[in-house]
Structure formats: C-alpha cells, structure tokens
Amino acid sequence: MKDLAKYYPAHITELQNRTATILEREGLSAIAIHAGFASKIFLDDMYSPFKTNPHFKAWLPVTETPNCWLVVNGKDKPVLAFYQPLDFWHKVTKLEQDYWTDFFDIKIIGSADEVADILPNNKQGVAYIGAHEDVADKFGFELKNPDALLNYFHYHRAYKTDYELVCMRESNRLAVLGHNAAKEAFFAKASEFEIQLAYLSAVGQGDNDVPYGNIVALNENGAILHYTALEKQRPAQHHSFLIDAGASFHGYASDITRTYAFEKNEFSDLIEAMNVMQLELCSGLVPGASYVDLHIKNHHMLAEILNRFNIVTMDTEAMVNEGVTRHFYPHGLGHHLGLQVHDMGGFMSDDKGTHVNTPSEHPFLRTSRGIESKQVFTIEPGLYFIDQFLTDLSKSKHKDSINWTKIEQLRKFGGIRIEDNVIVHDDGIENMTRDFKLA
C-alpha cells in the first residue's frame, strides 16, 4: 500500500513532536518503551498469546515480536532493539527492509537480556513504559509508567494521523470481507462455530490475530452482550444472527457489528428501523458536539422505536426519564477506536488527564470527551431482550406499560446491534464501514 510509505514520515514526526513536548514538560531525557513478552501459562510449557504494548506499536508495525524495545527522546532517530533469536523450536520473525525501517536505528538482539547494552546506561530521567514493571526493575528503571506521560499520550492518541487513518481503513476493509462471509454462512444455516471459521478465513486472520474475541451469536444468544461461546451444534431453527467482529492491520483495530433476521418479519423491520437510527447518529459526529448528548439522543430515538413497534406504550419522554430505555439498551453508544478497540483518552478533557465523568444514569458510556476532527469513533446503538432486565421491568411500576405478548414473540431473536467505524473530519464524517459497502 503506497499510502503507508507516503504518510508514515509525517506520522513519525508527529510522534517525535509529542515525545519532545512531554519530556520537556516533565524534565525527562528519554522514554524506553517495552513491547512486552509472552507469558507462560501456569504450570505449563505453553504461552499465552502475545499482545504488543500499544505505546510500542504506535511507532511501527511490529505487532507479533516480543522482547523488543524502543528508546525515544523526540529529537534523535529512535533506537529499536529488535528481538531475533536463533531458535529451532519456533519460527522467528526476520527483520526485512520496509517503508518504516529507515526511520529507526535498529539493533538486533538474540536474547531478551541483550537489551541491557542498548538501553541508556544512566536511567536517571528515563521513563519506562510497559506492562512488566519487574523487567523495569531488573534493568534499573526507577520511573515506571508515570501518569503524566501516559495521560499525555493517551489524550493525544485520539487525534489520528493520516498514516493511522490509512491503517484503520484497511482494518475495516478486511473486517467487511469477514462480515460478508459470515452473513452468507448464516443464511446457509451454519452453526456459530462454522460462521466463525468462515469469518476468520475470509479475513485471513486467526483467533489471536483479530483485535478481540468475536461475538457470533445466533437467536437468543444475541441478548448476551459479550457472547463468545461459539456453539458447534446448529440450532433447530435460525431466527437471527448478531455478529460483532473486527480485524487488525499494523496494530490498528476495526470493530463492526451487524444483525440479521433469517426471514422477513417484524424483527427484520426492527433491524431496519435501528439501521436508520444508527445512520442518523453517525451523522451527529460533528466537531464541537458532545458525545454524551449524542448518547442521550440515542435513548430518545430508541424510545420512539419501542413505542412505534408497540413494545412499550409509555410516552417517549417519560420512557427515557424513567430509565425504561436502559432496560433495552444497557451499554454506551460507542467509544474511541485505534490502537486498542476501546482506545484510551475517552474521559479526558486535557492532556494532563483531567477526568470528565459520564452522567450517573449512564455509567457504561465509554467516552465523555468532546467530539473533534481526526478522532475515530464507533457508533453502536442496541436493542435487546435480556432476561435480567425484563425481569426487573416485570417487577417495576412500569410493568403495565410493557407489551409482554410482544416481548415473548421477540425473545427468541435475542437483540439488535449495528456498529460502524467513523472518522470525524472538519467538513463531515467518513464512515469507513459503509464505504466498503457493508449494508
């Protein structure tokens, strides 16, 4: 992809500038970023899947190689200690010339401990960023994951460089391939497990490569928000299908959800109504607007749908004010997206980490930060028929306003969630997911 090489230099310049700014502010000289290492499973000789420190992969697309380090100071060429051991047990990732390699002073290390000769001798004023503070202690770092540095980088991570947007478009393109394959498998009456295999094959990524555990839910399983059981037995009848699945590209995630009805019925009409609502919410991602307000607007729009489909007979304003919609939609509208699926910095009002609380009645909202250009969000409204919340409603003062006959008809479908990945621009939005023709 030629755009990677085109935009990468400006990406590195931006990261260097951010690093120089925060080091000067904090009176530090450098940062040592540890990619991490693969952890051995307890009482076993196997390892848990390795996941790279997002602060490391922000700089370069090395996402599968443990024991690597970066030493950056915002001025000099960053030093990369690249782990390339001699190993006849496992396949070793070879370092090859690529669009990013000339931007680093690369030192090859054959063992994890060899990095000691590459790290600064004097650790005074050098901060360690990584998941393994015991490793930091071993190499003599006194300053480990300082809040000032993490807050600064997390806050600014929300503003994506053009290089990052190229990566995120590609992660969406890959995920759409998987979603189309999964949809086809559903209508061929496949099991959840078979649908998952179809998805991964189309994306070309394994369980440990995709950015999170895919949610592949048939029928009533769609009411379980983080369902990952993947039943191998095909159900007696296919009613509905909810898939929440993404892909990774150079460390950047996509996060997409779709819901399908097997037949044309009232549930399919509900899906279409939710789709119209979701697109309108996407259009609300305007610089200067409030994500919290957009989430609250979502509840008012959902109340109208619940009323229109005769699921709840209350006045829509009262439905929201009394918290009835939260029984059908218990999560937030979405979140920041990037190096992590739930990217950092969503609750900050500034780069010092000042926290902005979400409204107490919406505790699961994942961002309270204002909407700005170059940010990337998911928009994922939902409507579910969850036993726990329906039981609570049946015992509440609103029980007579619920159409329980309609609820019983809809329980077997589980729920609906529709999720796109959207870039905010000064002059409008870019819906990456829809641009790749996922309806």
C-alpha positions in Angstrom: 0.0 0.0 0.0 1.8 3.1 -1.3 -0.1 5.4 1.1 1.6 3.8 4.1 5.0 5.0 2.8 3.5 8.3 1.8 2.1 9.2 5.2 4.5 7.4 7.6 7.2 10.2 7.7 4.6 12.7 9.0 3.4 10.1 11.5 6.8 9.7 12.9 7.3 13.5 13.0 4.1 13.8 15.0 5.1 11.2 17.5 8.6 12.8 17.9 7.0 16.2 18.5 4.6 14.7 21.1 7.5 13.0 22.8 9.7 16.1 22.8 6.9 18.2 24.3 6.1 15.9 27.2 9.7 15.2 28.0 10.5 18.9 28.2 7.4 19.5 30.3 8.3 16.7 32.8 12.1 17.4 32.8 12.9 13.9 31.4 15.5 12.9 28.9 14.0 9.8 27.2 11.4 7.0 27.2 12.1 3.3 27.0 9.1 1.5 25.6 9.0 -2.2 26.1 6.9 -4.2 23.6 6.4 -6.9 26.3 7.0 -10.6 26.4 5.0 -13.8 26.0 3.9 -15.1 29.4 4.0 -18.8 30.2 0.7 -20.4 31.2 0.7 -21.5 34.9 2.2 -25.0 35.4 2.5 -25.5 31.6 5.1 -25.2 28.9 2.8 -23.2 26.6 2.5 -19.5 26.4 -0.5 -17.1 26.3 -1.0 -15.2 23.1 1.4 -12.2 22.9 -0.1 -8.8 22.6 2.1 -5.8 21.9 2.1 -2.8 24.1 0.1 -0.2 22.2 2.6 2.5 23.1 5.2 0.5 21.1 3.1 -0.3 18.1 2.1 3.3 17.8 5.6 3.9 16.4 6.0 1.0 14.0 4.0 -2.1 12.6 5.9 -4.7 14.7 3.0 -6.4 16.5 4.0 -10.1 16.8 7.6 -9.9 18.1 8.1 -10.0 21.9 11.2 -8.6 23.8 11.6 -5.6 21.5 12.3 -2.1 22.9 12.2 1.5 21.6 14.3 4.3 23.1 12.9 7.7 22.1 13.7 11.3 23.0 11.8 13.3 20.4 14.9 14.6 18.7 17.3 11.8 17.7 16.4 8.8 15.5 14.6 6.3 17.7 16.6 3.2 18.7 14.9 -0.1 18.1 16.1 -3.2 19.8 14.7 -5.9 17.6 14.5 -9.4 19.1 15.7 -12.0 16.5 16.9 -15.1 18.3 18.3 -18.3 17.0 15.5 -20.8 17.7 14.9 -24.2 16.2 11.6 -24.7 18.2 9.7 -21.7 16.8 9.5 -19.6 13.6 11.5 -16.4 14.2 10.3 -13.1 12.6 13.0 -11.9 10.4 13.6 -8.1 10.1 13.2 -7.1 6.5 13.6 -3.7 4.8 10.3 -1.9 4.7 8.8 1.6 4.5 9.4 2.2 8.2 12.8 0.7 8.8 14.9 3.7 7.7 13.4 5.8 10.5 15.0 3.7 13.3 18.5 3.0 14.5 18.0 -0.8 14.6 20.0 -3.1 16.9 19.4 -6.8 16.6 19.3 -8.7 19.9 19.5 -12.5 20.2 18.3 -12.8 23.7 16.0 -10.6 25.9 18.8 -9.7 28.2 21.0 -8.3 25.5 18.9 -5.1 25.5 20.9 -4.1 28.6 23.7 -3.0 26.3 21.3 -0.8 24.2 19.3 0.9 27.0 20.7 4.1 28.4 23.4 3.5 31.0 22.2 6.3 33.1 18.5 5.6 33.8 18.0 8.9 35.7 15.4 10.9 33.8 14.5 7.9 31.6 10.9 6.6 32.0 9.9 3.0 31.4 6.5 2.4 29.6 5.3 -1.1 29.5 3.4 -3.9 31.2 6.2 -5.6 33.1 7.5 -3.4 35.9 9.6 -6.3 37.3 11.5 -6.1 34.0 11.9 -2.3 34.5 13.3 -3.0 38.0 15.7 -5.6 36.6 17.2 -3.1 34.2 17.4 -0.3 36.8 14.5 2.0 35.9 13.1 4.0 38.8 10.5 5.9 36.8 7.8 3.4 35.6 4.7 4.3 33.7 4.4 7.9 35.1 0.9 9.2 34.9 2.0 12.5 33.3 3.4 10.7 30.3 0.6 8.1 30.0 -2.1 10.8 30.3 -0.4 13.0 27.6 0.0 10.2 25.1 -3.5 8.8 25.8 -5.1 12.1 25.3 -3.3 12.8 22.0 -3.8 9.3 20.7 -7.4 10.3 19.9 -6.1 12.5 17.1 -5.2 10.2 14.3 -2.5 10.9 11.8 -3.1 10.3 8.1 -1.0 7.2 8.4 -3.2 5.8 11.1 -6.3 6.5 9.1 -4.9 4.5 6.2 -4.3 1.6 8.6 -7.8 1.9 10.0 -9.4 1.9 6.6 -7.6 -1.3 5.8 -8.7 -2.9 9.0 -12.2 -2.0 8.1 -11.8 -3.4 4.6 -10.6 -6.7 5.9 -13.4 -6.9 8.5 -16.0 -6.3 5.9 -14.7 -9.3 3.9 -15.3 -11.4 7.1 -18.8 -9.9 7.8 -20.0 -10.7 4.3 -18.7 -14.3 4.6 -20.3 -14.7 8.0 -23.6 -13.4 6.7 -23.5 -15.9 3.8 -22.8 -18.7 6.3 -25.7 -17.7 8.5 -28.2 -17.9 5.6 -26.7 -21.3 4.7 -27.8 -22.4 8.3 -24.3 -22.8 9.7 -23.5 -23.1 13.4 -21.9 -20.3 15.3 -18.6 -22.2 15.2 -18.8 -22.7 11.4 -19.7 -19.0 11.0 -16.6 -18.0 13.0 -14.4 -20.2 10.8 -15.9 -18.6 7.7 -15.2 -15.1 9.1 -11.6 -15.8 10.0 -10.9 -17.5 6.7 -12.3 -14.5 4.7 -10.3 -12.0 6.9 -7.1 -14.1 6.7 -6.6 -13.8 10.5 -6.7 -16.3 13.3 -8.3 -16.1 16.8 -5.2 -14.4 18.2 -4.8 -12.0 15.3 -8.2 -10.3 15.4 -8.4 -7.5 17.9 -10.9 -9.1 20.2 -12.9 -12.3 20.7 -15.6 -12.3 18.0 -19.2 -12.3 19.1 -21.0 -14.7 16.8 -24.5 -15.2 18.3 -27.5 -17.0 16.9 -31.0 -16.5 18.1 -31.4 -15.7 21.8 -27.6 -15.6 22.3 -27.7 -12.2 20.7 -29.1 -10.9 24.1 -25.7 -11.7 25.7 -23.6 -8.6 25.2 -20.2 -10.3 25.2 -21.2 -13.7 24.0 -18.2 -15.8 22.8 -19.3 -19.4 23.4 -19.5 -20.4 19.7 -21.9 -23.3 19.8 -20.8 -26.1 17.4 -24.3 -27.6 17.1 -26.6 -25.9 14.5 -29.8 -24.7 16.1 -33.1 -26.4 15.1 -34.1 -23.1 13.5 -32.2 -20.0 12.6 -34.1 -16.9 13.7 -31.5 -14.2 13.9 -27.8 -13.5 13.8 -25.7 -10.9 15.6 -22.0 -10.6 14.8 -19.6 -8.2 16.4 -16.2 -8.8 14.9 -13.2 -6.8 13.7 -9.8 -7.2 12.1 -6.3 -5.9 12.7 -3.9 -4.1 10.4 -0.5 -3.0 11.5 -1.8 -2.8 15.1 -4.9 -0.9 14.4 -8.4 -2.3 15.0 -11.7 -2.3 13.4 -14.9 -3.1 15.4 -18.0 -3.8 13.4 -21.4 -5.2 14.3 -24.4 -6.3 12.2 -27.7 -8.1 13.0 -29.7 -10.2 10.5 -33.1 -11.8 10.5 -33.4 -15.1 8.7 -36.9 -14.3 7.4 -38.8 -11.2 6.6 -40.8 -10.4 9.8 -41.3 -7.9 12.5 -37.8 -8.4 13.8 -36.3 -7.6 10.3 -38.5 -4.4 10.4 -37.0 -3.6 13.8 -33.5 -4.1 12.3 -34.2 -1.7 9.5 -35.6 0.9 12.0 -32.4 0.6 14.1 -30.3 0.9 10.9 -32.0 4.2 10.0 -31.5 5.4 13.6 -27.8 4.3 13.6 -27.0 6.3 10.4 -28.6 9.4 11.8 -26.5 9.0 15.0 -23.4 8.7 12.8 -24.2 12.0 11.2 -24.2 13.6 14.7 -20.4 13.2 15.0 -19.8 16.9 14.4 -16.7 18.7 15.7 -17.7 20.6 18.9 -20.7 18.4 19.6 -21.0 16.3 22.8 -20.7 12.5 22.6 -22.7 12.3 25.8 -25.5 14.3 24.3 -25.5 12.1 21.3 -25.8 9.0 23.5 -28.8 10.6 25.3 -30.3 11.5 21.9 -30.0 7.8 21.1 -32.2 6.9 24.1 -34.9 9.3 22.8 -34.7 7.8 19.3 -34.9 4.3 20.8 -37.9 5.2 22.8 -39.7 6.2 19.7 -38.9 2.8 18.1 -40.1 1.0 21.2 -43.3 3.0 21.0 -43.8 2.6 17.3 -43.4 -1.2 17.4 -45.8 -1.3 20.4 -43.2 -2.8 22.7 -43.6 -0.1 25.3 -46.7 2.0 25.5 -45.3 4.9 27.6 -44.8 8.4 26.4 -41.3 8.5 24.8 -40.1 11.4 27.1 -41.2 9.6 30.2 -39.7 6.3 28.9 -36.3 8.0 28.8 -36.7 10.0 32.0 -37.9 6.9 34.0 -34.9 4.8 32.7 -37.1 2.3 30.9 -35.0 2.5 27.7 -31.9 1.5 29.7 -33.6 -1.9 30.2 -33.5 -2.5 26.5 -30.2 -0.7 25.8 -27.8 -1.1 28.8 -24.5 -0.1 27.2 -23.0 3.1 25.7 -23.3 4.5 22.2 -19.7 3.6 21.4 -16.1 4.5 22.1 -12.8 5.8 20.6 -11.1 3.3 18.3 -7.5 2.9 17.2 -4.5 1.0 18.6 -6.9 -0.5 21.1 -10.5 -1.5 20.5 -11.6 0.7 23.4 -8.9 3.3 22.9 -7.6 5.4 25.7 -8.3 9.0 26.5 -12.1 9.0 26.2 -12.7 10.5 29.6 -10.1 13.3 29.4 -10.7 17.0 28.9 -7.0 17.8 28.5 -3.6 16.2 28.2 -3.0 16.3 31.9 -5.6 13.7 32.4 -8.4 15.8 33.9 -11.3 13.3 34.2 -14.8 14.1 32.9 -17.5 12.0 34.5 -20.3 10.5 32.5 -23.9 11.0 33.7 -24.6 8.8 36.7 -27.6 7.3 34.9 -25.3 6.2 32.0 -22.4 4.5 33.8 -21.4 2.3 30.9 -20.8 5.1 28.4 -17.2 4.7 27.3 -16.4 8.4 26.5 -17.3 11.7 27.9 -14.9 13.7 25.8 -16.0 16.3 23.2 -16.1 15.3 19.5 -13.2 16.7 17.4 -11.8 16.3 13.9 -9.4 13.4 13.3 -11.0 11.4 16.0 -12.4 7.9 15.2 -15.4 6.5 17.0 -17.7 3.5 16.9 -21.4 4.2 16.8 -23.2 1.1 18.1 -26.8 1.5 19.3 -28.6 -1.6 20.5 -31.9 -3.0 21.4 -32.0 -6.3 23.4 -34.5 -8.6 25.1 -32.4 -9.6 28.1 -34.0 -11.8 30.8 -32.4 -10.0 33.7 -33.7 -6.6 32.6 -37.1 -7.9 31.5 -37.5 -9.5 35.0 -36.7 -6.2 36.6 -39.2 -4.4 34.4 -41.9 -7.0 35.3 -41.5 -6.1 38.9 -41.4 -2.3 38.4 -44.1 0.3 38.4 -43.9 0.3 34.6 -44.8 -3.3 34.1 -48.3 -2.5 32.8 -46.7 -0.3 30.1 -44.8 -3.2 28.6 -46.4 -5.3 25.9 -45.4 -8.7 27.3 -47.0 -10.6 24.5 -44.8 -8.8 22.0 -41.8 -9.3 24.3 -42.4 -13.1 24.3 -42.6 -13.0 20.5 -39.2 -11.2 20.2 -37.2 -13.0 22.9 -36.1 -15.8 20.6 -34.3 -13.2 18.4 -32.0 -12.0 21.2 -31.3 -8.5 20.2 -30.0 -6.0 17.7 -26.8 -4.0 17.5 -25.4 -2.1 14.5 -22.0 -0.7 14.6 -19.8 1.4 12.2 -16.4 2.9 12.5 -16.4 6.6 11.7 -13.7 9.2 11.2 -14.7 12.8 12.1 -13.5 15.4 9.6 -13.9 19.2 9.7 -16.3 19.1 6.8 -18.2 15.9 7.6 -17.9 12.2 8.6 -16.2 9.3 6.8 -18.0 6.1 7.6 -15.3 3.6 6.8 -17.5 0.6 7.3 -20.2 1.8 4.9 -17.7 3.0 2.4 -16.6 -0.7 2.0 -20.3 -1.5 1.1 -21.3 -3.3 4.3 -25.0 -2.5 4.4 
